[in-house]
Amino acid sequence: MDSSSSNSDEEANVCFMADEAGSSVLEDSDNEVDFTDIDNLRLTYQKAISNNGMIAFVYKTMKKIIKMLVKKFN
């Protein structure tokens, strides 16, 4: 497998993850929050932390891809 194919695969995976993260955020935005239900609040908080971790991972990966592209085309 050559490096351009590997980079394309990585970029496709990052785009897929970003799309999936965006979809789940849109789906969850219609839900109402019951502040008296501690278990629901805990679950919502855990989802938010999980999404934050995925967004940070995608950001770091995209940053690496951009650096590689800048080096390649300079």
PQR file of N, CA, C, O and H, with PARSE charges and radii, in Angstrom:
ATOM      1  N   MET A   1       0.851  -1.177   0.000 -0.4000 1.5000
ATOM      2  CA  MET A   1       0.000   0.000   0.000 -0.0000 2.0000
ATOM      3  C   MET A   1       0.892   1.234   0.000  0.5500 1.7000
ATOM      4  O   MET A   1       1.799   1.328   0.826 -0.5500 1.4000
ATOM      5  N   ASP A   2       0.661   2.176  -0.898 -0.4000 1.5000
ATOM      6  CA  ASP A   2       1.484   3.369  -0.960 -0.0000 2.0000
ATOM      7  C   ASP A   2       0.976   4.423   0.019  0.5500 1.7000
ATOM      8  O   ASP A   2      -0.121   4.292   0.562 -0.5500 1.4000
ATOM      9  H   ASP A   2      -0.077   2.100  -1.570  0.4000 1.0000
ATOM     10  N   SER A   3       1.773   5.470   0.243 -0.4000 1.5000
ATOM     11  CA  SER A   3       1.426   6.470   1.249 -0.0000 2.0000
ATOM     12  C   SER A   3       0.215   7.290   0.840  0.5500 1.7000
ATOM     13  O   SER A   3      -0.557   7.702   1.706 -0.5500 1.4000
ATOM     14  H   SER A   3       2.664   5.577  -0.198  0.4000 1.0000
ATOM     15  N   SER A   4       0.020   7.542  -0.452 -0.4000 1.5000
ATOM     16  CA  SER A   4      -1.141   8.330  -0.866 -0.0000 2.0000
ATOM     17  C   SER A   4      -2.434   7.573  -0.607  0.5500 1.7000
ATOM     18  O   SER A   4      -3.441   8.173  -0.233 -0.5500 1.4000
ATOM     19  H   SER A   4       0.647   7.207  -1.155  0.4000 1.0000
ATOM     20  N   SER A   5      -2.413   6.268  -0.801 -0.4000 1.5000
ATOM     21  CA  SER A   5      -3.588   5.454  -0.517 -0.0000 2.0000
ATOM     22  C   SER A   5      -3.867   5.437   0.984  0.5500 1.7000
ATOM     23  O   SER A   5      -5.018   5.528   1.412 -0.5500 1.4000
ATOM     24  H   SER A   5      -1.594   5.780  -1.105  0.4000 1.0000
ATOM     25  N   SER A   6      -2.818   5.322   1.769 -0.4000 1.5000
ATOM     26  CA  SER A   6      -2.954   5.327   3.218 -0.0000 2.0000
ATOM     27  C   SER A   6      -3.510   6.663   3.701  0.5500 1.7000
ATOM     28  O   SER A   6      -4.384   6.698   4.567 -0.5500 1.4000
ATOM     29  H   SER A   6      -1.883   5.248   1.422  0.4000 1.0000
ATOM     30  N   ASN A   7      -3.002   7.764   3.140 -0.4000 1.5000
ATOM     31  CA  ASN A   7      -3.489   9.097   3.520 -0.0000 2.0000
ATOM     32  C   ASN A   7      -4.952   9.264   3.138  0.5500 1.7000
ATOM     33  O   ASN A   7      -5.723   9.847   3.900 -0.5500 1.4000
ATOM     34  H   ASN A   7      -2.291   7.736   2.436  0.4000 1.0000
ATOM     35  N   SER A   8      -5.345   8.767   1.980 -0.4000 1.5000
ATOM     36  CA  SER A   8      -6.738   8.860   1.544 -0.0000 2.0000
ATOM     37  C   SER A   8      -7.650   8.072   2.469  0.5500 1.7000
ATOM     38  O   SER A   8      -8.735   8.533   2.821 -0.5500 1.4000
ATOM     39  H   SER A   8      -4.719   8.293   1.361  0.4000 1.0000
ATOM     40  N   ASP A   9      -7.210   6.883   2.863 -0.4000 1.5000
ATOM     41  CA  ASP A   9      -7.996   6.067   3.783 -0.0000 2.0000
ATOM     42  C   ASP A   9      -8.152   6.768   5.129  0.5500 1.7000
ATOM     43  O   ASP A   9      -9.239   6.791   5.707 -0.5500 1.4000
ATOM     44  H   ASP A   9      -6.328   6.508   2.578  0.4000 1.0000
ATOM     45  N   GLU A  10      -7.057   7.336   5.620 -0.4000 1.5000
ATOM     46  CA  GLU A  10      -7.096   8.029   6.908 -0.0000 2.0000
ATOM     47  C   GLU A  10      -8.024   9.236   6.833  0.5500 1.7000
ATOM     48  O   GLU A  10      -8.809   9.483   7.749 -0.5500 1.4000
ATOM     49  H   GLU A  10      -6.174   7.317   5.151  0.4000 1.0000
ATOM     50  N   GLU A  11      -7.929   9.981   5.747 -0.4000 1.5000
ATOM     51  CA  GLU A  11      -8.793  11.150   5.573 -0.0000 2.0000
ATOM     52  C   GLU A  11     -10.260  10.742   5.502  0.5500 1.7000
ATOM     53  O   GLU A  11     -11.116  11.414   6.077 -0.5500 1.4000
ATOM     54  H   GLU A  11      -7.292   9.780   5.003  0.4000 1.0000
ATOM     55  N   ALA A  12     -10.558   9.657   4.808 -0.4000 1.5000
ATOM     56  CA  ALA A  12     -11.935   9.170   4.710 -0.0000 2.0000
ATOM     57  C   ALA A  12     -12.453   8.754   6.085  0.5500 1.7000
ATOM     58  O   ALA A  12     -13.603   9.034   6.423 -0.5500 1.4000
ATOM     59  H   ALA A  12      -9.863   9.111   4.341  0.4000 1.0000
ATOM     60  N   ASN A  13     -11.614   8.089   6.878 -0.4000 1.5000
ATOM     61  CA  ASN A  13     -12.025   7.676   8.222 -0.0000 2.0000
ATOM     62  C   ASN A  13     -12.309   8.886   9.104  0.5500 1.7000
ATOM     63  O   ASN A  13     -13.284   8.892   9.855 -0.5500 1.4000
ATOM     64  H   ASN A  13     -10.680   7.862   6.603  0.4000 1.0000
ATOM     65  N   VAL A  14     -11.464   9.906   9.016 -0.4000 1.5000
ATOM     66  CA  VAL A  14     -11.658  11.113   9.824 -0.0000 2.0000
ATOM     67  C   VAL A  14     -12.954  11.805   9.419  0.5500 1.7000
ATOM     68  O   VAL A  14     -13.719  12.237  10.282 -0.5500 1.4000
ATOM     69  H   VAL A  14     -10.672   9.901   8.406  0.4000 1.0000
ATOM     70  N   CYS A  15     -13.208  11.913   8.122 -0.4000 1.5000
ATOM     71  CA  CYS A  15     -14.442  12.540   7.653 -0.0000 2.0000
ATOM     72  C   CYS A  15     -15.663  11.760   8.130  0.5500 1.7000
ATOM     73  O   CYS A  15     -16.667  12.349   8.531 -0.5500 1.4000
ATOM     74  H   CYS A  15     -12.586  11.562   7.422  0.4000 1.0000
ATOM     75  N   PHE A  16     -15.571  10.430   8.085 -0.4000 1.5000
ATOM     76  CA  PHE A  16     -16.668   9.595   8.555 -0.0000 2.0000
ATOM     77  C   PHE A  16     -16.920   9.821  10.039  0.5500 1.7000
ATOM     78  O   PHE A  16     -18.068   9.955  10.461 -0.5500 1.4000
ATOM     79  H   PHE A  16     -14.756   9.951   7.760  0.4000 1.0000
ATOM     80  N   MET A  17     -15.844   9.865  10.839 -0.4000 1.5000
ATOM     81  CA  MET A  17     -16.003  10.063  12.280 -0.0000 2.0000
ATOM     82  C   MET A  17     -16.615  11.432  12.561  0.5500 1.7000
ATOM     83  O   MET A  17     -17.489  11.555  13.419 -0.5500 1.4000
ATOM     84  H   MET A  17     -14.911   9.756  10.496  0.4000 1.0000
ATOM     85  N   ALA A  18     -16.170  12.449  11.854 -0.4000 1.5000
ATOM     86  CA  ALA A  18     -16.698  13.793  12.059 -0.0000 2.0000
ATOM     87  C   ALA A  18     -18.181  13.832  11.695  0.5500 1.7000
ATOM     88  O   ALA A  18     -18.973  14.464  12.394 -0.5500 1.4000
ATOM     89  H   ALA A  18     -15.460  12.349  11.156  0.4000 1.0000
ATOM     90  N   ASP A  19     -18.559  13.167  10.616 -0.4000 1.5000
ATOM     91  CA  ASP A  19     -19.954  13.128  10.197 -0.0000 2.0000
ATOM     92  C   ASP A  19     -20.802  12.405  11.236  0.5500 1.7000
ATOM     93  O   ASP A  19     -21.899  12.853  11.569 -0.5500 1.4000
ATOM     94  H   ASP A  19     -17.916  12.654  10.048  0.4000 1.0000
ATOM     95  N   GLU A  20     -20.293  11.287  11.745 -0.4000 1.5000
ATOM     96  CA  GLU A  20     -21.025  10.529  12.760 -0.0000 2.0000
ATOM     97  C   GLU A  20     -21.191  11.356  14.032  0.5500 1.7000
ATOM     98  O   GLU A  20     -22.258  11.332  14.644 -0.5500 1.4000
ATOM     99  H   GLU A  20     -19.402  10.924  11.475  0.4000 1.0000
ATOM    100  N   ALA A  21     -20.153  12.085  14.438 -0.4000 1.5000
ATOM    101  CA  ALA A  21     -20.233  12.925  15.641 -0.0000 2.0000
ATOM    102  C   ALA A  21     -21.278  14.008  15.446  0.5500 1.7000
ATOM    103  O   ALA A  21     -22.069  14.281  16.350 -0.5500 1.4000
ATOM    104  H   ALA A  21     -19.286  12.104  13.940  0.4000 1.0000
ATOM    105  N   GLY A  22     -21.287  14.625  14.279 -0.4000 1.5000
ATOM    106  CA  GLY A  22     -22.261  15.669  13.989 -0.0000 2.0000
ATOM    107  C   GLY A  22     -23.680  15.137  13.971  0.5500 1.7000
ATOM    108  O   GLY A  22     -24.599  15.809  14.441 -0.5500 1.4000
ATOM    109  H   GLY A  22     -20.645  14.403  13.545  0.4000 1.0000
ATOM    110  N   SER A  23     -23.871  13.949  13.439 -0.4000 1.5000
ATOM    111  CA  SER A  23     -25.198  13.349  13.380 -0.0000 2.0000
ATOM    112  C   SER A  23     -25.731  13.066  14.773  0.5500 1.7000
ATOM    113  O   SER A  23     -26.897  13.342  15.058 -0.5500 1.4000
ATOM    114  H   SER A  23     -23.124  13.404  13.058  0.4000 1.0000
ATOM    115  N   SER A  24     -24.895  12.519  15.644 -0.4000 1.5000
ATOM    116  CA  SER A  24     -25.365  12.187  16.986 -0.0000 2.0000
ATOM    117  C   SER A  24     -25.674  13.443  17.784  0.5500 1.7000
ATOM    118  O   SER A  24     -26.590  13.436  18.606 -0.5500 1.4000
ATOM    119  H   SER A  24     -23.948  12.295  15.413  0.4000 1.0000
ATOM    120  N   VAL A  25     -24.933  14.516  17.561 -0.4000 1.5000
ATOM    121  CA  VAL A  25     -25.210  15.770  18.263 -0.0000 2.0000
ATOM    122  C   VAL A  25     -26.556  16.317  17.810  0.5500 1.7000
ATOM    123  O   VAL A  25     -27.341  16.780  18.637 -0.5500 1.4000
ATOM    124  H   VAL A  25     -24.189  14.522  16.893  0.4000 1.0000
ATOM    125  N   LEU A  26     -26.836  16.271  16.515 -0.4000 1.5000
ATOM    126  CA  LEU A  26     -28.113  16.757  16.006 -0.0000 2.0000
ATOM    127  C   LEU A  26     -29.269  15.926  16.532  0.5500 1.7000
ATOM    128  O   LEU A  26     -30.318  16.475  16.869 -0.5500 1.4000
ATOM    129  H   LEU A  26     -26.199  15.894  15.843  0.4000 1.0000
ATOM    130  N   GLU A  27     -29.099  14.620  16.608 -0.4000 1.5000
ATOM    131  CA  GLU A  27     -30.163  13.750  17.102 -0.0000 2.0000
ATOM    132  C   GLU A  27     -30.454  14.031  18.566  0.5500 1.7000
ATOM    133  O   GLU A  27     -31.619  14.043  18.964 -0.5500 1.4000
ATOM    134  H   GLU A  27     -28.247  14.174  16.335  0.4000 1.0000
ATOM    135  N   ASP A  28     -29.437  14.257  19.375 -0.4000 1.5000
ATOM    136  CA  ASP A  28     -29.606  14.462  20.800 -0.0000 2.0000
ATOM    137  C   ASP A  28     -30.099  15.857  21.151  0.5500 1.7000
ATOM    138  O   ASP A  28     -30.587  16.068  22.261 -0.5500 1.4000
ATOM    139  H   ASP A  28     -28.491  14.248  19.052  0.4000 1.0000
ATOM    140  N   SER A  29     -29.985  16.822  20.231 -0.4000 1.5000
ATOM    141  CA  SER A  29     -30.334  18.199  20.550 -0.0000 2.0000
ATOM    142  C   SER A  29     -31.831  18.387  20.757  0.5500 1.7000
ATOM    143  O   SER A  29     -32.238  19.371  21.374 -0.5500 1.4000
ATOM    144  H   SER A  29     -29.588  16.651  19.329  0.4000 1.0000
ATOM    145  N   ASP A  30     -32.665  17.470  20.257 -0.4000 1.5000
ATOM    146  CA  ASP A  30     -34.106  17.590  20.409 -0.0000 2.0000
ATOM    147  C   ASP A  30     -34.594  17.062  21.754  0.5500 1.7000
ATOM    148  O   ASP A  30     -35.744  17.303  22.121 -0.5500 1.4000
ATOM    149  H   ASP A  30     -32.334  16.671  19.756  0.4000 1.0000
ATOM    150  N   ASN A  31     -33.754  16.351  22.493 -0.4000 1.5000
ATOM    151  CA  ASN A  31     -34.153  15.775  23.767 -0.0000 2.0000
ATOM    152  C   ASN A  31     -34.181  16.848  24.854  0.5500 1.7000
ATOM    153  O   ASN A  31     -33.318  17.724  24.910 -0.5500 1.4000
ATOM    154  H   ASN A  31     -32.820  16.155  22.195  0.4000 1.0000
ATOM    155  N   GLU A  32     -35.198  16.755  25.717 -0.4000 1.5000
ATOM    156  CA  GLU A  32     -35.267  17.657  26.855 -0.0000 2.0000
ATOM    157  C   GLU A  32     -34.462  17.068  28.009  0.5500 1.7000
ATOM    158  O   GLU A  32     -34.347  15.849  28.139 -0.5500 1.4000
ATOM    159  H   GLU A  32     -35.899  16.043  25.671  0.4000 1.0000
ATOM    160  N   VAL A  33     -33.915  17.932  28.831 -0.4000 1.5000
ATOM    161  CA  VAL A  33     -33.120  17.490  29.970 -0.0000 2.0000
ATOM    162  C   VAL A  33     -33.953  17.632  31.232  0.5500 1.7000
ATOM    163  O   VAL A  33     -34.494  18.699  31.522 -0.5500 1.4000
ATOM    164  H   VAL A  33     -34.009  18.922  28.725  0.4000 1.0000
ATOM    165  N   ASP A  34     -34.047  16.534  31.980 -0.4000 1.5000
ATOM    166  CA  ASP A  34     -34.743  16.533  33.261 -0.0000 2.0000
ATOM    167  C   ASP A  34     -33.686  16.677  34.350  0.5500 1.7000
ATOM    168  O   ASP A  34     -32.951  15.733  34.637 -0.5500 1.4000
ATOM    169  H   ASP A  34     -33.607  15.667  31.745  0.4000 1.0000
ATOM    170  N   PHE A  35     -33.612  17.862  34.956 -0.4000 1.5000
ATOM    171  CA  PHE A  35     -32.563  18.137  35.930 -0.0000 2.0000
ATOM    172  C   PHE A  35     -32.782  17.433  37.268  0.5500 1.7000
ATOM    173  O   PHE A  35     -31.911  17.483  38.137 -0.5500 1.4000
ATOM    174  H   PHE A  35     -34.209  18.629  34.723  0.4000 1.0000
ATOM    175  N   THR A  36     -33.917  16.784  37.446 -0.4000 1.5000
ATOM    176  CA  THR A  36     -34.155  16.060  38.699 -0.0000 2.0000
ATOM    177  C   THR A  36     -33.724  14.600  38.601  0.5500 1.7000
ATOM    178  O   THR A  36     -33.657  13.913  39.620 -0.5500 1.4000
ATOM    179  H   THR A  36     -34.624  16.743  36.740  0.4000 1.0000
ATOM    180  N   ASP A  37     -33.432  14.114  37.400 -0.4000 1.5000
ATOM    181  CA  ASP A  37     -33.033  12.726  37.189 -0.0000 2.0000
ATOM    182  C   ASP A  37     -31.500  12.648  37.120  0.5500 1.7000
ATOM    183  O   ASP A  37     -30.903  12.881  36.069 -0.5500 1.4000
ATOM    184  H   ASP A  37     -33.486  14.672  36.572  0.4000 1.0000
ATOM    185  N   ILE A  38     -30.883  12.321  38.246 -0.4000 1.5000
ATOM    186  CA  ILE A  38     -29.420  12.311  38.349 -0.0000 2.0000
ATOM    187  C   ILE A  38     -28.802  11.297  37.390  0.5500 1.7000
ATOM    188  O   ILE A  38     -27.768  11.583  36.785 -0.5500 1.4000
ATOM    189  H   ILE A  38     -31.367  12.131  39.100  0.4000 1.0000
ATOM    190  N   ASP A  39     -29.406  10.129  37.237 -0.4000 1.5000
ATOM    191  CA  ASP A  39     -28.850   9.110  36.329 -0.0000 2.0000
ATOM    192  C   ASP A  39     -28.852   9.604  34.884  0.5500 1.7000
ATOM    193  O   ASP A  39     -27.894   9.371  34.146 -0.5500 1.4000
ATOM    194  H   ASP A  39     -30.245   9.897  37.728  0.4000 1.0000
ATOM    195  N   ASN A  40     -29.919  10.281  34.480 -0.4000 1.5000
ATOM    196  CA  ASN A  40     -29.990  10.829  33.129 -0.0000 2.0000
ATOM    197  C   ASN A  40     -28.930  11.922  32.939  0.5500 1.7000
ATOM    198  O   ASN A  40     -28.286  11.991  31.892 -0.5500 1.4000
ATOM    199  H   ASN A  40     -30.697  10.470  35.079  0.4000 1.0000
ATOM    200  N   LEU A  41     -28.757  12.759  33.942 -0.4000 1.5000
ATOM    201  CA  LEU A  41     -27.727  13.801  33.866 -0.0000 2.0000
ATOM    202  C   LEU A  41     -26.330  13.191  33.752  0.5500 1.7000
ATOM    203  O   LEU A  41     -25.502  13.674  32.980 -0.5500 1.4000
ATOM    204  H   LEU A  41     -29.280  12.703  34.792  0.4000 1.0000
ATOM    205  N   ARG A  42     -26.069  12.136  34.517 -0.4000 1.5000
ATOM    206  CA  ARG A  42     -24.779  11.465  34.473 -0.0000 2.0000
ATOM    207  C   ARG A  42     -24.527  10.870  33.079  0.5500 1.7000
ATOM    208  O   ARG A  42     -23.431  10.996  32.532 -0.5500 1.4000
ATOM    209  H   ARG A  42     -26.741  11.744  35.144  0.4000 1.0000
ATOM    210  N   LEU A  43     -25.548  10.224  32.518 -0.4000 1.5000
ATOM    211  CA  LEU A  43     -25.437   9.638  31.181 -0.0000 2.0000
ATOM    212  C   LEU A  43     -25.206  10.725  30.124  0.5500 1.7000
ATOM    213  O   LEU A  43     -24.368  10.564  29.237 -0.5500 1.4000
ATOM    214  H   LEU A  43     -26.438  10.121  32.962  0.4000 1.0000
ATOM    215  N   THR A  44     -25.938  11.812  30.221 -0.4000 1.5000
ATOM    216  CA  THR A  44     -25.768  12.929  29.275 -0.0000 2.0000
ATOM    217  C   THR A  44     -24.366  13.507  29.381  0.5500 1.7000
ATOM    218  O   THR A  44     -23.745  13.821  28.366 -0.5500 1.4000
ATOM    219  H   THR A  44     -26.618  11.943  30.942  0.4000 1.0000
ATOM    220  N   TYR A  45     -23.864  13.650  30.602 -0.4000 1.5000
ATOM    221  CA  TYR A  45     -22.512  14.164  30.816 -0.0000 2.0000
ATOM    222  C   TYR A  45     -21.475  13.216  30.205  0.5500 1.7000
ATOM    223  O   TYR A  45     -20.529  13.669  29.561 -0.5500 1.4000
ATOM    224  H   TYR A  45     -24.368  13.394  31.427  0.4000 1.0000
ATOM    225  N   GLN A  46     -21.644  11.914  30.401 -0.4000 1.5000
ATOM    226  CA  GLN A  46     -20.715  10.935  29.838 -0.0000 2.0000
ATOM    227  C   GLN A  46     -20.728  10.979  28.308  0.5500 1.7000
ATOM    228  O   GLN A  46     -19.676  10.843  27.683 -0.5500 1.4000
ATOM    229  H   GLN A  46     -22.413  11.546  30.924  0.4000 1.0000
ATOM    230  N   LYS A  47     -21.900  11.165  27.700 -0.4000 1.5000
ATOM    231  CA  LYS A  47     -21.987  11.295  26.246 -0.0000 2.0000
ATOM    232  C   LYS A  47     -21.240  12.544  25.775  0.5500 1.7000
ATOM    233  O   LYS A  47     -20.533  12.518  24.767 -0.5500 1.4000
ATOM    234  H   LYS A  47     -22.754  11.275  28.208  0.4000 1.0000
ATOM    235  N   ALA A  48     -21.409  13.628  26.519 -0.4000 1.5000
ATOM    236  CA  ALA A  48     -20.733  14.879  26.150 -0.0000 2.0000
ATOM    237  C   ALA A  48     -19.218  14.720  26.232  0.5500 1.7000
ATOM    238  O   ALA A  48     -18.499  15.193  25.351 -0.5500 1.4000
ATOM    239  H   ALA A  48     -21.983  13.649  27.337  0.4000 1.0000
ATOM    240  N   ILE A  49     -18.734  14.069  27.265 -0.4000 1.5000
ATOM    241  CA  ILE A  49     -17.299  13.832  27.414 -0.0000 2.0000
ATOM    242  C   ILE A  49     -16.799  12.934  26.289  0.5500 1.7000
ATOM    243  O   ILE A  49     -15.724  13.170  25.738 -0.5500 1.4000
ATOM    244  H   ILE A  49     -19.318  13.685  27.980  0.4000 1.0000
ATOM    245  N   SER A  50     -17.568  11.908  25.946 -0.4000 1.5000
ATOM    246  CA  SER A  50     -17.193  11.003  24.866 -0.0000 2.0000
ATOM    247  C   SER A  50     -17.122  11.752  23.533  0.5500 1.7000
ATOM    248  O   SER A  50     -16.170  11.577  22.772 -0.5500 1.4000
ATOM    249  H   SER A  50     -18.441  11.715  26.394  0.4000 1.0000
ATOM    250  N   ASN A  51     -18.122  12.579  23.252 -0.4000 1.5000
ATOM    251  CA  ASN A  51     -18.118  13.371  22.021 -0.0000 2.0000
ATOM    252  C   ASN A  51     -16.943  14.338  21.997  0.5500 1.7000
ATOM    253  O   ASN A  51     -16.324  14.546  20.954 -0.5500 1.4000
ATOM    254  H   ASN A  51     -18.895  12.720  23.870  0.4000 1.0000
ATOM    255  N   ASN A  52     -16.637  14.927  23.145 -0.4000 1.5000
ATOM    256  CA  ASN A  52     -15.513  15.850  23.228 -0.0000 2.0000
ATOM    257  C   ASN A  52     -14.207  15.132  22.889  0.5500 1.7000
ATOM    258  O   ASN A  52     -13.365  15.675  22.174 -0.5500 1.4000
ATOM    259  H   ASN A  52     -17.140  14.759  23.993  0.4000 1.0000
ATOM    260  N   GLY A  53     -14.040  13.918  23.398 -0.4000 1.5000
ATOM    261  CA  GLY A  53     -12.835  13.142  23.098 -0.0000 2.0000
ATOM    262  C   GLY A  53     -12.729  12.816  21.620  0.5500 1.7000
ATOM    263  O   GLY A  53     -11.643  12.883  21.044 -0.5500 1.4000
ATOM    264  H   GLY A  53     -14.724  13.476  23.978  0.4000 1.0000
ATOM    265  N   MET A  54     -13.852  12.463  21.002 -0.4000 1.5000
ATOM    266  CA  MET A  54     -13.840  12.141  19.579 -0.0000 2.0000
ATOM    267  C   MET A  54     -13.529  13.391  18.751  0.5500 1.7000
ATOM    268  O   MET A  54     -12.769  13.320  17.784 -0.5500 1.4000
ATOM    269  H   MET A  54     -14.734  12.409  21.471  0.4000 1.0000
ATOM    270  N   ILE A  55     -14.102  14.515  19.120 -0.4000 1.5000
ATOM    271  CA  ILE A  55     -13.842  15.758  18.394 -0.0000 2.0000
ATOM    272  C   ILE A  55     -12.375  16.138  18.519  0.5500 1.7000
ATOM    273  O   ILE A  55     -11.765  16.570  17.541 -0.5500 1.4000
ATOM    274  H   ILE A  55     -14.719  14.573  19.905  0.4000 1.0000
ATOM    275  N   ALA A  56     -11.798  15.985  19.706 -0.4000 1.5000
ATOM    276  CA  ALA A  56     -10.377  16.290  19.893 -0.0000 2.0000
ATOM    277  C   ALA A  56      -9.506  15.374  19.043  0.5500 1.7000
ATOM    278  O   ALA A  56      -8.529  15.830  18.449 -0.5500 1.4000
ATOM    279  H   ALA A  56     -12.293  15.635  20.501  0.4000 1.0000
ATOM    280  N   PHE A  57      -9.848  14.088  18.977 -0.4000 1.5000
ATOM    281  CA  PHE A  57      -9.093  13.131  18.166 -0.0000 2.0000
ATOM    282  C   PHE A  57      -9.162  13.499  16.689  0.5500 1.7000
ATOM    283  O   PHE A  57      -8.145  13.496  15.996 -0.5500 1.4000
ATOM    284  H   PHE A  57     -10.642  13.718  19.459  0.4000 1.0000
ATOM    285  N   VAL A  58     -10.367  13.817  16.209 -0.4000 1.5000
ATOM    286  CA  VAL A  58     -10.538  14.185  14.798 -0.0000 2.0000
ATOM    287  C   VAL A  58      -9.762  15.467  14.502  0.5500 1.7000
ATOM    288  O   VAL A  58      -9.138  15.579  13.447 -0.5500 1.4000
ATOM    289  H   VAL A  58     -11.193  13.819  16.772  0.4000 1.0000
ATOM    290  N   TYR A  59      -9.793  16.429  15.414 -0.4000 1.5000
ATOM    291  CA  TYR A  59      -9.055  17.678  15.230 -0.0000 2.0000
ATOM    292  C   TYR A  59      -7.561  17.406  15.091  0.5500 1.7000
ATOM    293  O   TYR A  59      -6.916  17.927  14.181 -0.5500 1.4000
ATOM    294  H   TYR A  59     -10.301  16.338  16.271  0.4000 1.0000
ATOM    295  N   LYS A  60      -7.012  16.597  15.986 -0.4000 1.5000
ATOM    296  CA  LYS A  60      -5.580  16.278  15.930 -0.0000 2.0000
ATOM    297  C   LYS A  60      -5.222  15.567  14.633  0.5500 1.7000
ATOM    298  O   LYS A  60      -4.194  15.855  14.020 -0.5500 1.4000
ATOM    299  H   LYS A  60      -7.536  16.174  16.726  0.4000 1.0000
ATOM    300  N   THR A  61      -6.076  14.636  14.218 -0.4000 1.5000
ATOM    301  CA  THR A  61      -5.822  13.905  12.982 -0.0000 2.0000
ATOM    302  C   THR A  61      -5.881  14.831  11.774  0.5500 1.7000
ATOM    303  O   THR A  61      -5.029  14.751  10.890 -0.5500 1.4000
ATOM    304  H   THR A  61      -6.911  14.402  14.716  0.4000 1.0000
ATOM    305  N   MET A  62      -6.867  15.699  11.730 -0.4000 1.5000
ATOM    306  CA  MET A  62      -6.975  16.655  10.623 -0.0000 2.0000
ATOM    307  C   MET A  62      -5.781  17.603  10.603  0.5500 1.7000
ATOM    308  O   MET A  62      -5.296  17.969   9.532 -0.5500 1.4000
ATOM    309  H   MET A  62      -7.559  15.764  12.449  0.4000 1.0000
ATOM    310  N   LYS A  63      -5.310  17.997  11.770 -0.4000 1.5000
ATOM    311  CA  LYS A  63      -4.141  18.874  11.858 -0.0000 2.0000
ATOM    312  C   LYS A  63      -2.914  18.188  11.254  0.5500 1.7000
ATOM    313  O   LYS A  63      -2.135  18.826  10.545 -0.5500 1.4000
ATOM    314  H   LYS A  63      -5.704  17.699  12.640  0.4000 1.0000
ATOM    315  N   LYS A  64      -2.736  16.887  11.530 -0.4000 1.5000
ATOM    316  CA  LYS A  64      -1.624  16.127  10.959 -0.0000 2.0000
ATOM    317  C   LYS A  64      -1.753  16.038   9.444  0.5500 1.7000
ATOM    318  O   LYS A  64      -0.770  16.197   8.721 -0.5500 1.4000
ATOM    319  H   LYS A  64      -3.368  16.368  12.106  0.4000 1.0000
ATOM    320  N   ILE A  65      -2.964  15.786   8.968 -0.4000 1.5000
ATOM    321  CA  ILE A  65      -3.188  15.687   7.521 -0.0000 2.0000
ATOM    322  C   ILE A  65      -2.872  17.017   6.844  0.5500 1.7000
ATOM    323  O   ILE A  65      -2.244  17.041   5.786 -0.5500 1.4000
ATOM    324  H   ILE A  65      -3.763  15.657   9.556  0.4000 1.0000
ATOM    325  N   ILE A  66      -3.297  18.107   7.442 -0.4000 1.5000
ATOM    326  CA  ILE A  66      -3.029  19.431   6.861 -0.0000 2.0000
ATOM    327  C   ILE A  66      -1.535  19.696   6.811  0.5500 1.7000
ATOM    328  O   ILE A  66      -1.033  20.212   5.812 -0.5500 1.4000
ATOM    329  H   ILE A  66      -3.806  18.088   8.302  0.4000 1.0000
ATOM    330  N   LYS A  67      -0.816  19.352   7.874 -0.4000 1.5000
ATOM    331  CA  LYS A  67       0.637  19.543   7.878 -0.0000 2.0000
ATOM    332  C   LYS A  67       1.294  18.728   6.768  0.5500 1.7000
ATOM    333  O   LYS A  67       2.197  19.214   6.086 -0.5500 1.4000
ATOM    334  H   LYS A  67      -1.223  18.934   8.686  0.4000 1.0000
ATOM    335  N   MET A  68       0.836  17.479   6.589 -0.4000 1.5000
ATOM    336  CA  MET A  68       1.411  16.640   5.523 -0.0000 2.0000
ATOM    337  C   MET A  68       1.127  17.240   4.151  0.5500 1.7000
ATOM    338  O   MET A  68       1.993  17.237   3.277 -0.5500 1.4000
ATOM    339  H   MET A  68       0.103  17.084   7.143  0.4000 1.0000
ATOM    340  N   LEU A  69      -0.086  17.754   3.963 -0.4000 1.5000
ATOM    341  CA  LEU A  69      -0.433  18.350   2.670 -0.0000 2.0000
ATOM    342  C   LEU A  69       0.365  19.626   2.401  0.5500 1.7000
ATOM    343  O   LEU A  69       0.784  19.872   1.270 -0.5500 1.4000
ATOM    344  H   LEU A  69      -0.790  17.756   4.673  0.4000 1.0000
ATOM    345  N   VAL A  70       0.572  20.421   3.423 -0.4000 1.5000
ATOM    346  CA  VAL A  70       1.356  21.645   3.270 -0.0000 2.0000
ATOM    347  C   VAL A  70       2.780  21.294   2.865  0.5500 1.7000
ATOM    348  O   VAL A  70       3.343  21.927   1.972 -0.5500 1.4000
ATOM    349  H   VAL A  70       0.232  20.221   4.341  0.4000 1.0000
ATOM    350  N   LYS A  71       3.367  20.294   3.509 -0.4000 1.5000
ATOM    351  CA  LYS A  71       4.723  19.860   3.157 -0.0000 2.0000
ATOM    352  C   LYS A  71       4.760  19.324   1.730  0.5500 1.7000
ATOM    353  O   LYS A  71       5.712  19.581   0.994 -0.5500 1.4000
ATOM    354  H   LYS A  71       2.909  19.779   4.235  0.4000 1.0000
ATOM    355  N   LYS A  72       3.741  18.589   1.343 -0.4000 1.5000
ATOM    356  CA  LYS A  72       3.704  17.970   0.034 -0.0000 2.0000
ATOM    357  C   LYS A  72       3.608  19.009  -1.081  0.5500 1.7000
ATOM    358  O   LYS A  72       4.235  18.839  -2.126 -0.5500 1.4000
ATOM    359  H   LYS A  72       2.967  18.380   1.941  0.4000 1.0000
ATOM    360  N   PHE A  73       2.857  20.056  -0.890 -0.4000 1.5000
ATOM    361  CA  PHE A  73       2.623  21.030  -1.942 -0.0000 2.0000
ATOM    362  C   PHE A  73       3.483  22.284  -1.827  0.5500 1.7000
ATOM    363  O   PHE A  73       3.305  23.216  -2.612 -0.5500 1.4000
ATOM    364  H   PHE A  73       2.348  20.195  -0.040  0.4000 1.0000
ATOM    365  N   ASN A  74       4.387  22.334  -0.895 -0.4000 1.5000
ATOM    366  CA  ASN A  74       5.307  23.477  -0.795 -0.0000 2.0000
ATOM    367  C   ASN A  74       6.614  23.149  -1.442  0.5500 1.7000
ATOM    368  O   ASN A  74       7.520  23.983  -1.461 -0.5500 1.4000
ATOM    369  H   ASN A  74       4.531  21.577  -0.257  0.4000 1.0000
TER
END
